[in-house]
Amino acid sequence: MGEISHVFFDLHGTLIDTQVLFCCYGPTYGRIMAARYGLTPAAWTEANRRITADWDSYYADLDLDGQNSLDDLWEGLYRVTRAMFRITGVKEPDRDELTSLSRWIPGEVPKHCNALYADVQTVLHELHEAGFVLGVVSHALVDQAKATLIGGKINHLFHGPIIGPDVVGHYRKDQMFYRYAQQSAQVDAEQCLVVDDHQDALDRAVAIGMKTYNVKRDAAVGLRDLPSYIKRLR
């Protein structure tokens, strides 16, 4: 049996506190949009708040679990970005610029936000120093995931694959998602450990032979015990 060499982390709810990120994301978005399109940062921040509060309506007819999930993801991002201009009353850019903006923003804003849970830095450094290769398997786009690591100042610890829906080709973290991660790492599935806060995602990792660790932040199960857990597996 191969020993664990690669540890793949989910981001939001696992490494990233979504509430802390939310508090940073809106004002940062506001500053970026004001610099590019005018008005005050507060005007764009308020527009972002309104869109976030009504987020599901923008995706109501889209299916992120369906066959065209990646196309639907792009469409959803386009819609919420376009809505920013409608709410603020700023003249809407042409479709090409809106499309580019909708895909750039998710990979830019998180660079300016450190939303790590308190236990993340210490544990990741310990695993890195122990020789484990750290990677990401997330619903976040690859550039968004990389930006999130930059924002948390932990990007230098991640030398493994960064896997998101835009490289896999669909949104749902299914067996194909994890197989893509394993093949990108060029190791056997049994050498991979997946750390996530959703049991259904972990079940799909287990189905291809990966080991798993279930984070449950609402039950005070974070990363503190992860290094000792890996030692027991080895």
NORNOR-V809241 format. One record per run of one state. SS is the DSSP state (H for helix, E for strand, L for the rest). FROM is the first residue (numbers start at 1). TO is the last residue. If there is no record, write none. Layout:
# NORNOR-V809241
ss=SS from=FROM to=TO
ss=SS from=FROM to=TO
This chain:
# NORNOR-V809241
ss=L from=1 to=5
ss=E from=6 to=9
ss=L from=10 to=11
ss=E from=12 to=12
ss=L from=13 to=15
ss=E from=16 to=16
ss=L from=17 to=17
ss=H from=18 to=37
ss=L from=38 to=40
ss=H from=41 to=53
ss=L from=54 to=54
ss=H from=55 to=58
ss=L from=59 to=68
ss=H from=69 to=88
ss=L from=89 to=94
ss=H from=95 to=107
ss=L from=108 to=108
ss=H from=109 to=112
ss=L from=113 to=115
ss=E from=116 to=116
ss=L from=117 to=119
ss=H from=120 to=129
ss=L from=130 to=132
ss=E from=133 to=137
ss=L from=138 to=141
ss=H from=142 to=151
ss=L from=152 to=154
ss=H from=155 to=157
ss=E from=158 to=163
ss=L from=164 to=164
ss=H from=165 to=168
ss=L from=169 to=174
ss=H from=175 to=185
ss=L from=186 to=188
ss=H from=189 to=191
ss=E from=192 to=196
ss=L from=197 to=198
ss=H from=199 to=207
ss=L from=208 to=210
ss=E from=211 to=214
ss=L from=215 to=215
ss=E from=216 to=216
ss=H from=217 to=219
ss=L from=220 to=220
ss=E from=221 to=221
ss=L from=222 to=225
ss=H from=226 to=233
ss=L from=234 to=234
